Amino acid sequence: CQYKTILVADVPRVKCKEHGVVTVSVPWAEPGSGFTAMFEALVIDWLKEASTAAVSRLMGLSWNAIDGIMQRAVKRGLSRREELSMTQIGVDETAFKKRHDYVTIVSDQEAGTVLFVGEDRKKATLKAWYESLTEAQREAIESISMDMWPAFINATLESLPKVEDKIAFDKFHVAKYLGEAVDKVRRQEHKTLMAEGYEDLKGSKYDWLTNPDNMTRKQKDRFKALRDSTLKTARAWAIKELAMSLWHYVSKTWARKGWEQWLSWAVRSRLEPIKKVAKTIKEHLWGILNAIVLKVSNGPAEGLNSRIKMIKVRSRGFRNKERFANAIYFHLGGLDLYPDGITR
């Protein structure tokens, strides 16, 4: 009735020799909760829309009380989660705090939900999750999209059966490495040109990093002159663009031929940043070819990563990784969070 209401009841209890003192379950609340089921459901509704601190102010309760409701909701949802049946998964990392402090995120690519949050990005963490699956679940996995982080690769190779043709290295990360290489070439060349009194590359940083399809007419006209020039940066950009055009193959044999030709050009380019990325791509070509043939990418995982960043910003960060993981499961786990008898 829009008033703060306190419900007081003497709940019958028995003293059991085996289990100790046990109270009778009541229809209006769940065990261990100081709130009615309907009130917890209301708080869960608000938590989906606002931060814990905001809901705390709105409800006139402590931050810890609201956080406790979220923790119980996630615990309830995870316990209700049916046996996982995923065929395409993504493995990614997301930053918990600065200074290379990460957590591992395993997601269902088809459902768009988070399956697992690991406390770090070490091999043992991901391997432990794989080992928690049944043999049938491991065999049902058809593709694992990830970046080229060795810990993820080794954990997957050691944990899943016949997985060499299932690990796919994402186009997004290949593009990222090549984009960074082009930018390094640009910075080096810009420094040399400026020392000689030329400003050809001044203010052009984002022209080389922007997809031409997303440029305005004015940007395209300006960039065309740079792209068609004899600058080293123009050559590095052309090498990157050719690599991005090699993802349309259907046959692994033809895809391999295309990439081997690209590698030949990249290695002979005399551009050290490009040559360095080419070496990395050559070492991981098998997973790139898998991604091309399987037609999978880490795009869904990157989308979840963006949503995780929004959760972190809205909450002004988290005290510890346990609460961080809890918030990820709450918002992105696809869980049934509400108390028994409450439906939405």
C-alpha positions in Angstrom: 0.0 0.0 0.0 3.0 2.3 -0.6 3.9 2.3 3.1 6.8 0.7 4.8 5.3 -2.5 6.2 6.8 -4.8 8.8 5.4 -8.3 9.0 5.9 -10.2 12.3 5.1 -13.9 12.7 6.1 -16.6 15.1 7.3 -19.3 12.6 6.9 -22.9 14.0 10.2 -24.7 14.4 11.5 -28.1 15.4 14.8 -29.2 16.9 16.2 -32.1 14.9 19.1 -34.3 16.1 20.5 -34.5 12.6 19.8 -31.0 11.2 19.5 -28.8 14.3 16.8 -26.2 14.6 14.7 -26.1 11.5 11.9 -23.6 10.8 8.8 -24.2 8.7 8.8 -22.6 5.2 6.5 -19.7 4.9 4.6 -18.8 1.7 5.5 -15.1 1.7 9.3 -15.2 1.9 12.3 -17.4 1.1 14.6 -18.9 3.7 17.3 -16.5 4.9 15.6 -13.4 3.6 14.4 -10.6 5.7 12.0 -9.4 3.0 8.8 -10.7 1.4 9.1 -12.4 -2.0 7.0 -9.7 -3.6 9.3 -7.0 -2.2 12.4 -8.8 -3.4 10.8 -9.0 -6.9 10.2 -5.3 -6.8 13.9 -4.6 -5.9 15.0 -7.0 -8.7 12.9 -5.0 -11.2 14.6 -1.8 -10.1 18.1 -3.3 -10.1 17.6 -4.2 -13.8 17.1 -0.4 -14.4 19.4 1.3 -11.9 22.5 0.9 -9.8 22.6 -0.7 -6.3 23.2 2.7 -4.8 20.3 4.3 -6.6 17.9 1.5 -5.6 19.2 1.7 -2.0 18.2 5.4 -1.9 14.8 4.8 -3.6 13.9 1.9 -1.2 15.3 3.5 2.0 17.5 0.4 2.6 21.2 0.0 3.1 23.5 -0.8 0.2 24.3 -4.2 1.7 20.6 -5.1 2.0 20.0 -4.4 -1.7 23.2 -6.2 -2.7 22.0 -9.2 -0.6 18.8 -9.3 -2.6 20.9 -9.3 -5.8 23.2 -12.0 -4.5 20.2 -14.3 -3.6 18.7 -13.6 -7.0 21.8 -14.8 -8.8 22.3 -17.8 -6.6 18.6 -18.7 -7.2 19.0 -18.2 -10.9 22.2 -20.3 -11.2 20.7 -23.1 -9.2 17.7 -23.2 -11.6 19.8 -23.1 -14.7 19.1 -26.2 -16.7 22.0 -28.3 -18.0 23.8 -26.1 -20.5 23.4 -27.1 -24.2 25.6 -24.8 -26.2 27.2 -25.4 -29.6 28.9 -22.1 -30.3 30.8 -20.4 -27.4 32.9 -17.3 -27.2 35.8 -16.8 -24.8 36.9 -13.3 -24.0 38.4 -11.2 -21.2 37.1 -7.9 -19.7 39.0 -5.5 -17.4 38.0 -5.5 -13.7 40.3 -2.6 -12.9 43.2 -0.9 -14.6 46.8 -2.4 -14.6 46.0 -5.6 -16.5 43.5 -7.0 -14.0 41.0 -9.1 -16.0 38.3 -11.6 -15.6 37.4 -14.4 -18.1 34.0 -14.3 -19.8 32.6 -17.4 -21.5 29.4 -16.8 -23.4 26.8 -18.6 -25.5 27.1 -17.1 -29.0 23.6 -18.1 -30.0 21.7 -17.1 -26.9 23.8 -14.0 -26.2 24.2 -14.9 -22.5 27.1 -15.2 -20.1 27.8 -18.8 -19.1 30.8 -18.3 -16.8 32.8 -15.5 -15.2 36.3 -16.5 -14.1 38.3 -14.5 -11.5 41.3 -14.1 -13.9 42.4 -15.0 -17.4 44.7 -17.9 -16.5 44.7 -21.3 -18.2 43.7 -23.1 -15.0 40.5 -20.9 -14.6 39.2 -21.7 -18.1 40.3 -25.3 -17.9 38.3 -25.7 -14.6 35.2 -24.5 -16.3 35.6 -27.0 -19.2 36.1 -29.8 -16.7 32.8 -28.8 -15.0 31.0 -29.8 -18.2 29.8 -33.3 -18.9 31.5 -35.3 -21.7 28.4 -34.9 -23.9 28.4 -31.1 -23.4 32.1 -30.9 -24.4 31.5 -33.0 -27.5 28.5 -30.9 -28.5 30.6 -27.7 -28.8 31.1 -26.9 -32.5 33.1 -23.7 -32.3 35.1 -21.7 -29.8 35.7 -18.1 -30.9 38.5 -16.3 -29.0 41.5 -14.0 -29.4 45.0 -15.2 -29.6 45.7 -15.3 -25.8 47.9 -18.4 -25.2 46.2 -19.3 -21.9 42.8 -19.6 -23.6 44.2 -21.6 -26.5 46.1 -24.1 -24.4 43.2 -24.6 -21.9 40.9 -25.3 -24.8 43.3 -27.6 -26.6 43.8 -29.6 -23.5 40.2 -29.8 -22.4 38.0 -30.5 -25.5 38.0 -33.5 -27.8 39.0 -33.0 -31.5 39.1 -29.3 -31.0 41.9 -28.3 -33.5 39.3 -27.5 -36.2 36.9 -25.7 -33.7 39.1 -22.9 -32.3 38.4 -19.8 -34.3 40.5 -16.6 -34.1 38.3 -13.7 -34.5 38.4 -11.2 -37.4 37.9 -8.3 -35.0 41.2 -9.1 -33.2 43.1 -9.6 -36.5 41.8 -6.2 -37.6 42.8 -4.6 -34.3 46.4 -5.9 -34.6 46.7 -4.7 -38.2 45.1 -1.3 -37.3 47.6 -0.8 -34.5 50.5 -1.7 -36.9 49.3 0.8 -39.5 49.1 3.5 -36.8 52.7 2.7 -35.7 53.9 3.0 -39.3 52.1 6.4 -39.5 53.6 7.7 -36.3 57.1 6.7 -37.4 56.7 8.2 -40.9 55.0 11.4 -39.5 58.0 12.0 -37.2 60.5 11.6 -40.1 58.4 13.8 -42.4 58.0 16.6 -39.8 61.8 16.6 -39.3 62.2 17.3 -43.0 59.5 20.0 -43.0 56.6 18.0 -44.5 53.1 17.8 -43.0 51.6 15.2 -45.3 50.3 13.1 -42.4 49.4 15.8 -40.0 45.9 15.3 -38.6 45.4 12.1 -40.5 45.4 9.5 -37.6 41.7 8.7 -37.7 41.5 8.7 -41.5 43.7 5.5 -41.6 41.7 3.9 -38.8 38.2 4.7 -40.1 36.2 2.4 -42.4 35.9 4.2 -45.7 32.3 3.2 -45.9 31.7 5.3 -42.8 33.4 8.4 -44.1 31.7 11.6 -45.3 32.2 12.7 -48.9 34.7 15.3 -47.7 36.7 12.8 -45.7 36.7 10.4 -48.7 38.1 13.0 -51.0 40.8 14.0 -48.6 41.7 10.4 -47.8 41.9 9.4 -51.5 44.9 11.6 -52.0 46.7 10.0 -49.0 45.6 6.5 -49.9 46.9 6.8 -53.5 50.2 8.3 -52.5 53.6 6.7 -52.2 53.7 7.0 -48.4 54.7 4.0 -46.3 51.5 4.4 -44.3 49.5 4.1 -47.5 51.3 0.8 -48.3 50.6 -0.5 -44.7 47.0 0.5 -45.0 46.7 -1.4 -48.4 48.2 -4.5 -46.8 45.7 -4.3 -43.9 42.7 -3.8 -46.3 43.7 -6.8 -48.3 43.8 -8.9 -45.2 40.3 -7.8 -44.3 39.1 -8.9 -47.8 40.2 -12.5 -47.2 37.3 -13.6 -45.0 34.9 -14.5 -47.8 36.3 -17.9 -48.6 34.3 -21.1 -48.2 37.1 -23.6 -49.0 39.9 -23.9 -46.4 42.3 -24.7 -49.2 41.6 -21.6 -51.2 41.6 -19.5 -48.0 45.0 -20.8 -47.1 46.4 -19.9 -50.5 45.0 -16.4 -50.2 46.5 -15.8 -46.8 49.8 -17.3 -47.8 50.0 -14.8 -50.7 49.1 -12.0 -48.2 51.8 -13.2 -45.8 54.4 -13.1 -48.6 53.6 -9.4 -49.4 53.5 -8.4 -45.7 56.8 -10.0 -44.9 58.5 -8.4 -47.9 56.9 -4.9 -47.1 60.0 -3.7 -45.2 57.5 -2.3 -42.6 58.5 -3.6 -39.2 55.1 -3.2 -37.4 53.4 -5.0 -40.4 56.1 -7.8 -40.4 55.6 -8.3 -36.7 51.8 -8.8 -37.1 52.4 -11.0 -40.1 54.5 -13.3 -37.9 51.7 -13.5 -35.3 49.1 -14.2 -38.0 51.3 -16.9 -39.6 51.6 -18.7 -36.2 47.9 -18.6 -35.7 46.8 -19.1 -39.3 45.1 -22.4 -38.5 42.6 -20.7 -36.2 42.0 -17.9 -38.7 41.2 -20.5 -41.3 38.8 -22.2 -38.9 37.0 -18.8 -38.3 36.6 -18.3 -42.1 35.2 -21.8 -42.8 33.0 -21.9 -39.6 31.7 -18.4 -40.3 32.0 -17.4 -36.6 33.4 -14.4 -34.9 33.7 -12.9 -31.4 31.3 -10.2 -32.3 28.6 -11.4 -29.8 31.3 -11.7 -27.1 32.5 -8.1 -27.9 28.9 -7.0 -27.6 28.6 -8.5 -24.2 31.9 -6.9 -23.2 30.5 -3.5 -24.1 27.4 -4.1 -22.0 29.7 -5.2 -19.1 31.5 -1.9 -19.4 28.2 -0.1 -19.1 27.3 -2.0 -16.0 30.7 -1.1 -14.5 30.3 2.6 -15.3 26.7 2.7 -13.9 27.9 1.0 -10.7 30.9 3.3 -10.4 33.1 0.2 -10.3 33.0 -2.8 -7.9 34.7 -3.5 -4.5 35.8 -7.0 -5.5 35.6 -9.5 -8.3 32.9 -11.5 -6.6 30.4 -8.6 -6.8 31.6 -7.8 -10.3 30.8 -11.4 -11.4 27.5 -11.3 -9.5 26.4 -8.2 -11.5 27.4 -9.8 -14.8 25.3 -12.9 -14.1 22.4 -10.7 -12.9 22.2 -8.6 -16.0 23.6 -10.9 -18.7 23.3 -14.5 -17.5 19.8 -15.0 -18.8 18.8 -16.3 -15.4 15.4 -16.7 -13.7 16.0 -14.4 -10.8 12.6 -14.1 -9.1 11.5 -15.9 -5.9 9.3 -18.9 -6.2 5.7 -18.1 -7.2 6.7 -14.7 -8.7 6.6 -14.4 -12.4 7.2 -11.5 -14.8 
